[in-house]
């Protein structure tokens, strides 16, 4: 997390052609449900690849309130362990900051027999109900009471048949909620119309590494056979495909040569197809790099030999303290998990690692995928329609729309997942973008140039789109309310600066 407040903005002087190499952080949308799943685990868990984000910090605060102790072991690694399992309420003042907090409902109910979770917050675009979450949990035994702005779940988790299809496709967080509850249920749960997103698959791989029995991972049908208990493990979270796509758009919109390390082509097929259709040449490959490297992305420097900072479980009557989770125990607990470090499909890098750190065989390395944009001769307008995975990601709609603002021709961008997700269009118009809205569709007339202006971010992905447009706009642009950006991007401004962008943080006047 950047630690920056709501009164910050990003200033951009457009016109620089970006070039160089930059690394993708761990996935926000995989990290949040996997962190929630730690409520199910008996024993310590080590998660590698956890990004420093506002939403991650919010989830960790919720877990503290629910009796989970945690500490950062290294820059992107977390050690977590449930210390007290008495609390069953996730209060509104914590839940309201992000929608993903609602995925605490399933694991909290499954593990503790009761859960009280407030309705979630998060980005403000459109209507995103939680009815499919409740339908799915109800189908496997949850007795649900709704009132006073929260959901109260009781009962026992039992196997059952669940259908999670909705008007706009499968529900990603709803699938996560049902899977997390079902792993500790009795009998077999079959989930049809399950979300296929890589982040859901990553959650399932993590749970299986902890002893769950989930089959059909990555398909529309998941079969979950309940087990009695789950154990700890060490697991690396997948790279963030949305951040990867955003950085690739930064290369494209500035006509640059940008290498995005950690970008997995199989996660971005529909997105890459649209870039190629627009005339963008891409290079795909792998590079052998040291494990646990930190690049010069301008991110924080940490003393990895410093004593660990222990975050206690929530204090209060009946709350357990974390006296047992102290620095002296850390090496022993970590050591017990090192041999179990997981490298499954959907887990990055470690599956192709070579050497062992400290074994006298040199520095341990891993094969890291990359995608590189090449300067284009002509950027053509393309049509895009968002769809659930493996279709074009709704979380990259704003970024591709911003890129099409300078393309030659007319682009038709149709939003089929969240039809109201076009708040960014009015702000892009401040730069001279020509965008006409027709219901769930935006028609973009490409312009030869954009002009710098002040813009106001309205949500996470819209804020990234405004930054992208600022990179190519003539003169200076300002993007205000960048706390939205910090919810889901780890130091995006500094990563862009590493590539040559003229960007800086400033305090709003």
N, C-alpha and C positions, 0 to 999 in steps of 0.2 A: 504494500500500500504506500502511496506517495505521501500521505499525511497532509495533503493540501486541502484548503478549505473551499467553501462554496463561492467565495468572492474572487476566485482566480479566473484568469482567461489565458488563452493562447494567442500570441501575436505571430503572424506569418507574413513574410515578404515573399511574394510569389515570383516565379520565373526560374528558379534553380532546377537544373536537370539532376535528378537523383541517380546515384550510382553507388555500388559497393555491396556488402554482405551484412545481413542482420538476422538475428535468431528469433524464432517464435517462442513465446512463453507457453507454459502449460495451459490446458484448456479450462477456461472459466466454467463452461457449461458441463464439463465432466467433473471438475473439482467439487462443485457445490453438492450434487447428490452423493458423491463418494464420501465427502465429509459427513453428510447426514447419515450415511450408512454406518459410520463408525459407532453410532449408538447401538448397533446390533452386535458388536464384536466383544468377545471376552478376551482381554489382554491387550497389549500395546500394538499399535499400527504405525508404520512409517510410510509416509506418502512423499514421493519425489515428484518434482515438476509442479508444485503448487504455486501459482502466481501470487504476487503481492497486489491485491486489488481491494477496493472498497467492499465489494460483495463478499469476497472471501473473509475479510475481517468481520463483516456482519454475521456471517455464518459461524465463525469461531466464537463470537460473542454469544450467539444463541447456544452453541454447544457448551460453553462455560456455564451458562445459566442452567443447563440440563445435566451438569455434573461431570463434564469432560475436561480433563486437564490436557494442556498441549504446550509444546515448545517448538520454536524454529531451531532445527539442528544446523542447518546450513542455509544458503540463500533461498533455495526453493524446496527444502525438505521440512516436513512436519512430523513430530512424534506426538501421537494422541493416545489417550487411554481413559476409559470411563472410570471415574473414581467414586461416583455416587449416583445411584439409579432411582432416587426417590422422586425427583421433580418430573412432572408430566405436562407442564404448561409452557408453551412458547408464547410469550406476551406480545401484545400489539406493538408496543414501542420499539421492539426489536424486529418483529416480522414485517412491519410496514415498509421497510427500506428496500425489500427486494422480493420478487415473485417466487424465486426458487426456495425461499424459506418454507413454503407450504409442503415441500417434499420431506419435511420432518415428520409429518403426520403418520405415514406408513410405518417407518422404523420405530418411532416412539410408541405407537400402539402395539406393534408386534412384540417388542421387547419388554415393555412395562405393563401391558394389559390395559392401558388407558392413555389417552392423549387429548390435550386441549390446545388447539392451534388457531390463532387468529387468521382472518383472511389476509392474503398477502398484498404487498405493494409492488414497487418496481416501475418500469416504464409506463407511460400514460396513454399510449396509442391504442385505440380500439377497445373492443370488449373481449376479454380473455377469461372465460368462466372456469371454475374448478369443478363443474358438475361431473365431468368424466372421471376425475380423481375419486369423487365420492361414490359414483356408480361402481367403479372398479373395486374399491375397498369394501363397499357393501356386499358385493358378490362373493367375497371371501370371508364374510363373517362379521364385519364391522357393524356395530349398532351405533348409528350416527344421530346426534342431536345438533341442530343448527340454531343459533340464537346469540344475540348480543355481540355480533361481529366475530364469532368464533365457531369452530367445529369441535364437538366433543365426541370422541370415539371410544367405545368400550367393546367388550365381547372377546371371543377367541378367534384366532386366525385359522380358517379351515380351507382346504382345497376347494376349487370351484372353477367354473368357466367364466371368463371375462371377455367382453368385447369393448374395445377402446376407440373405435372409429367415431369421428365427429364430422360436422359440416365442412370443416376445413382440414380434414386429415386426422392422423393419429395424434395423440397427446404425448409429448416427450416427457414432461414432468409427471404426468399421470401414469405413464408406463413405469417410470422410476419408482413412484410411490407404491404401486401395486407389487412390483417385483420385490422391493425391499421388505414389504410386509409378508409376502408369500414364502420367502426363504426360510422363515421360522414357523411356518404353518404346519398343520397336520395334513397329510395327503398331498395330492398333486393339483397344481393350478395351471390351467391352460389359458394363455392370454392371446387372443386373436386381435388383429389390427394393431399390434404393438408397434410403437415407433421404431424405426430402423436406424436412427441417427447414430453416428459413431460414438457420441457421448453416452447413449444408452448402452451400447455394446461394451464400452469401457467400464461402466458401472457393473455390468454382469460379469465381465472378466475379473474385476476386483472381488466381487462377492464369491465367485468360484474359487479364487485363490485363497479365500478365507474359509473354505469348506462348504459353500453352497452347492446346490445341484441345479444348474440352469442350462437348458438345452435350446437349440435353435437360435443362438445369439446372432444378431444381425438380420434376422428374418422377421416377417410379419406375425409369426407364431412362436411364442416363447412357452416352454414347458418348464415349470418350476416344481421340483420335488422338495418338500419341506425337510429340514434337518433339525436336530435338537439344539445345536449350538454352532457358533462360528468362532474361529480363532484368528489371531492377528497374523499379519504378513507384512512384507515390504513390497510396495507397488509403485510403478512410475505411471503417472497420468499422461494421456496422449497430448500432443501439441494442439494448440488452439487453431482450428481450421479457419475460424472467422477472422482472427488477427492475421493469419497468413494471407487470406484473401484481401484484407484491407491493405497490407503492405504491398502486395502485388499490384493493387489498384494505384498505389502511390507511385510505383515504377511506371505503370502504363500512362497515367495522366500527365506525368512530367516527361514522357518519352525517354525514360531512362533505362539503364541496365542494372537491375536490382536482383540480387540473389537472396532468397528467403530460406534460411536454414530451418529444417524441421517441418517444412510444408510437405504434407503427404498427398501426392496426386490422387490417390484412390478416395480421399475424403472430399475432393474438390472437382470431381469430374464434370459436373454440369456447369460450374463456374468457369473452369478452364475452357470448356467448349465454347462459351460465349466470348471469351477473350480471343480465342483463335478465329472465331467468326468475324470479329471486329478487325482482324488483320494483325493481331499481335503474335509475334513469334516467341515461343517459350522453349527453354531448355530444362530438361528434367534429369536428375541424376542423384548420386550419393557422394558424400565426402566422409573420410575417416577422421574423426576428431576425438580428443580426450573426453572420457566420461567425466561428468560433473564439472565441465568447463564453464567458465563465465566469459562471455565475449566482452568487447569494449563498447557495449551498447549505451554506455553512459549510465548504467544501473548502479546501484549502491555497491560499495565494497564492504565486505564483512570479514571480520577476523574469525575464521572457522575454528580457531583454537580457543576462542573465548569461552568462558563458562556459559552454559545454556541458560536462557531466560525461561523460567517456569511460569506458565500461566495457570493460576489455581482454578479449581472448580468454583462455582458460585458459592459465596459465603452465606451463612444463615443457619437457622436452627435445623439440625439434622443433616447438615451438609458435611460431606467428608472433605478434609483438607488434602493437599497434595504433598504431605510430608514424606510419603513413600516414593514420590516421583522427584527425585533430587539428582543433582549432577553425578553423584557417585554411582547411581543406578543406571545412568544413561548408557554408558558403554556396554554394560552387561545386557540391557534390554535391546540395544541396537544389535549387539553381536548375535543374540539369539535369533534375530530376524534376517541378518545379512545373507545367510545361506538360502533363505526362502525368497530372495528378491525375485519378483515376478517379471517374466518377459513373455507375455502371451500375445496373441493377435490383438492389435489395438494398443499395445504397450510399446513405447518408442525406444529405439536404440539398443537396449540391453540384449535383445535377442541376437544381435550381431556383434556383441562385444568380444574383444580379444584381450587376453592378459588379465592379471589380477593386481590390483593396487597393493603395493607392499610385498609382492612375492618375489621381488628381485628380477622380474621379467620386463621391467620398464613400465611406462605409463599405460594404464588400461584405456582402450579406445572403443569407439562405437561407430557404426556406419549410419550417418545421418542423411535423410533425404533432403533435397532442395529443389526449388523451382526458381528459374531465373527469367525475368522479362528482358526482351531485347528491344532496342529503339525501333519504332515502326515508321514506315514510309507514309502510311495513310491510316487513320483511325476511322473505321466505318461504323455507322450506327447499326445497332442490332436490337432485336426484340427479345425481351426477357419475361418469363412468367415464373414466379416463385411457386415452389411445391415442396411438400415434405421430402426428406431424404429418400432416395438419391437425387431428387430434383434440385433445382437452383435454390440455395438457402435464402429464406426470408431475411436472415441477419446480414446478408450481403446485398440486399436490394438497394439500400440507400447509397452504398458505395459505388455500385455499378451505374446507378442513375447519375451520380455526380460525374463519373467518368464520361458518360454519354453526353454530358453537357457541352463537351468540346469535340465530339465526333462529327463527321460529315454525314449529313442526312437526318432522318427522323427516326427516333427510337420509341418503341411502345413497351412500357414497363407495366406489367400486370401483377398485382399482389393478390395471390390466391390463398394465402395463409392468414394474414391479418389485413383485411381490405382497407382499413383506415390508416395504414402505416405510411403516410405521406406528409407528415408535418414538416419535414426538411425541405419540401419543394418551395415553400414561401420564402425560406431563408436563402436558398440558392438563387432565387429570383433577385435578391438584393445585389448579387454579383453580376447580374445581366443574363442569367440563364433563362431560356424560354421554355417554360413547362406549362402544359395545359392538363388539368385534371378532369377525368371523366369517370366517376365512381371509383372502382378498384384499379383504375388504369391511369398512368401518367404518360402523356405524349411529350417527348423531349425533342426540341428542334436544336440541333447542334449549332454552336456559335464559334466564330473564329477566335474570339477572346472573351475572357471574363475580367471584371474589374474589382479590385479589392473593396471590401466594405465590412461593417460590423454585423455579426450574426449572433443569434441566440440558440444554443443547443437545447433541444427539447427531450431527447432520450439518448440512450447509449449509442446505438448505431447511427442515428442522425448526426450526432456530434462528430463521429469519424468522417462522415460524408462531407460535412462543412470544412473540416480540416483539409481533406483531399482537394476540395475545390479551391481553398485558399492557396494551396501549393502552386496552382497554375494561374491564379488570378493576377493581373497586373497591379503593382502597388502593394499596399499593406491591408491585410484582413485581420479581424479580431473575432475569435470564437469565445463567447461568454458562457457561463454555467458549465465549465469543463469538469465539474464534479461528476456529471453524467459519464464523461469519457473515462474517468478514473474508476468507475464501477467495473469496467470490463476490459480495459487495456492497460497493460503494465508499461508505464513510462513511454507511451507512444511518441510523445513529442521528442524525447531524447533519442529514440530509435530513428526517427526521421532526421533529426539533426546529424546523427552518425552517417546517414546517407547523403548529407549535403544540403538538407533543407534549412532555410533561414527561419527558425522558429524559436520562440522563447515564452516562458511563463511570466505572467505579470499579475499584479493585483488590480482588480477592477476599481475604477475611480468612482 
